Amino acid sequence: MKRFLFVIMALAISMASYGINKSEQAIRAMLTAQVTEWNKGNIEGYMHGYWENDSLLFIGSKGSRYGYDVTLKKYKEAYPDLAHMGQLTSVITRMEKLSGKCYFVVGTWALKRSAGDVGGSYTLLIKKIKGQWVVVADHSS
């Protein structure tokens, strides 16, 4: 009986850790896809990682703004061509599970570009909405 309980507990623990890894892998894949799309010069593709909703929050050097369409418009204004977009690199330095459907992610970003290199840090709140992991809040500086 003890052996049976041990096997059941080990199986439950491994299944729980597999779920965590699966979520983190999916989030990392989404963020990697964003970098890939950015580096192709595809801002719309990059935006697929964001929640397409008026409640999307983006906080940057010019303050806070809400909404997917507003954020897309601001990205297009700030990065009008490939010279301004450059090549993006992103490094996740921390990923913390807040709940089964919510993660807090911290990282650094850098743009190598002919218009002048820039970089900084970001914090993201990522939620699973309708089966997809999406950024619902982004604070980049």
C-alpha positions as CSV (number, residue, x, y, z in Angstrom):
1,M,0.0,0.0,0.0
2,K,2.8,2.4,0.9
3,R,4.5,1.7,-2.5
4,F,1.2,2.4,-4.3
5,L,0.8,5.8,-2.5
6,F,4.4,6.7,-3.2
7,V,3.9,5.9,-7.0
8,I,0.7,8.0,-7.0
9,M,2.4,10.9,-5.2
10,A,5.4,10.8,-7.5
11,L,3.1,10.7,-10.6
12,A,1.1,13.7,-9.3
13,I,4.3,15.7,-8.6
14,S,5.8,15.0,-12.0
15,M,2.5,15.9,-13.7
16,A,2.3,19.2,-11.8
17,S,5.9,20.1,-12.7
18,Y,5.3,19.1,-16.3
19,G,2.4,21.6,-16.4
20,I,4.6,24.4,-15.1
21,N,7.3,23.6,-17.6
22,K,4.8,23.4,-20.4
23,S,3.4,26.8,-19.6
24,E,6.8,28.4,-19.3
25,Q,7.8,26.8,-22.6
26,A,4.7,28.2,-24.3
27,I,5.5,31.6,-22.9
28,R,9.1,31.5,-24.0
29,A,8.0,30.3,-27.5
30,M,5.5,33.2,-27.8
31,L,8.2,35.7,-26.8
32,T,10.7,34.1,-29.2
33,A,8.1,34.4,-32.0
34,Q,7.8,38.1,-31.2
35,V,11.5,38.6,-31.6
36,T,11.5,36.7,-34.9
37,E,8.7,38.8,-36.3
38,W,10.3,42.0,-35.2
39,N,13.6,41.0,-36.9
40,K,11.6,40.4,-40.1
41,G,10.3,44.0,-39.9
42,N,6.8,42.7,-39.1
43,I,5.3,44.8,-36.3
44,E,1.9,43.3,-36.8
45,G,3.4,39.8,-36.3
46,Y,5.3,41.0,-33.3
47,M,2.0,42.3,-31.9
48,H,0.4,38.8,-32.0
49,G,2.1,38.3,-28.6
50,Y,-0.1,41.0,-27.1
51,W,-3.7,40.8,-25.9
52,E,-5.9,42.2,-28.6
53,N,-8.1,44.2,-26.2
54,D,-8.7,47.8,-25.2
55,S,-7.4,46.9,-21.7
56,L,-3.9,46.1,-22.9
57,L,-1.6,48.3,-20.8
58,F,1.7,49.6,-22.2
59,I,4.0,51.8,-20.0
60,G,7.0,53.3,-21.7
61,S,9.2,56.4,-21.5
62,K,6.3,58.6,-22.6
63,G,3.8,57.3,-20.1
64,S,0.9,54.8,-20.0
65,R,-1.4,53.9,-22.8
66,Y,-4.2,51.5,-23.1
67,G,-5.4,49.4,-26.0
68,Y,-4.1,47.1,-28.6
69,D,-4.7,49.4,-31.5
70,V,-3.2,52.4,-29.7
71,T,-0.1,50.3,-28.9
72,L,0.2,49.1,-32.5
73,K,-0.1,52.7,-33.8
74,K,2.6,53.9,-31.3
75,Y,5.0,51.1,-32.3
76,K,4.5,52.0,-36.0
77,E,5.2,55.7,-35.3
78,A,8.3,54.9,-33.2
79,Y,9.7,52.4,-35.6
80,P,8.7,53.5,-39.1
81,D,11.3,51.5,-41.1
82,L,13.8,48.7,-40.8
83,A,16.6,51.2,-39.9
84,H,14.7,52.2,-36.8
85,M,13.5,48.6,-36.0
86,G,17.0,47.0,-36.3
87,Q,17.6,43.6,-34.9
88,L,16.0,42.8,-31.5
89,T,17.5,40.6,-28.8
90,S,15.7,39.8,-25.6
91,V,16.9,38.0,-22.5
92,I,14.5,36.7,-19.9
93,T,16.1,37.2,-16.4
94,R,13.1,36.1,-14.3
95,M,9.9,34.2,-14.8
96,E,7.5,33.8,-11.9
97,K,4.3,31.9,-11.9
98,L,1.6,34.0,-10.1
99,S,-1.2,31.6,-10.8
100,G,-2.2,28.8,-13.2
101,K,-2.9,31.4,-15.8
102,C,-0.7,34.3,-15.0
103,Y,3.1,34.9,-15.1
104,F,5.3,37.8,-14.3
105,V,8.4,38.1,-16.6
106,V,11.4,40.4,-16.3
107,G,14.1,40.8,-18.9
108,T,16.3,43.0,-21.0
109,W,16.0,44.0,-24.6
110,A,18.4,45.6,-27.1
111,L,18.1,46.9,-30.7
112,K,21.1,46.9,-32.8
113,R,20.3,49.3,-35.6
114,S,21.8,51.8,-38.1
115,A,19.7,54.6,-36.5
116,G,21.6,54.1,-33.3
117,D,21.6,51.2,-30.8
118,V,19.1,51.3,-27.9
119,G,18.1,48.9,-25.1
120,G,16.6,48.6,-21.7
121,S,14.5,46.5,-19.4
122,Y,11.0,45.2,-19.4
123,T,8.4,43.7,-17.0
124,L,5.5,41.8,-18.5
125,L,2.3,40.4,-17.1
126,I,1.4,37.5,-19.2
127,K,-2.0,35.7,-19.0
128,K,-3.5,32.7,-20.6
129,I,-6.7,34.0,-22.4
130,K,-8.8,31.7,-24.6
131,G,-6.0,29.1,-24.6
132,Q,-3.3,31.6,-25.6
133,W,-0.5,33.1,-23.6
134,V,-0.5,36.9,-24.2
135,V,1.0,40.0,-22.8
136,V,-1.6,42.0,-20.9
137,A,0.7,44.6,-19.4
138,D,4.2,45.7,-20.6
139,H,6.4,48.2,-18.9
140,S,9.5,48.8,-21.1
141,S,12.2,51.3,-20.4
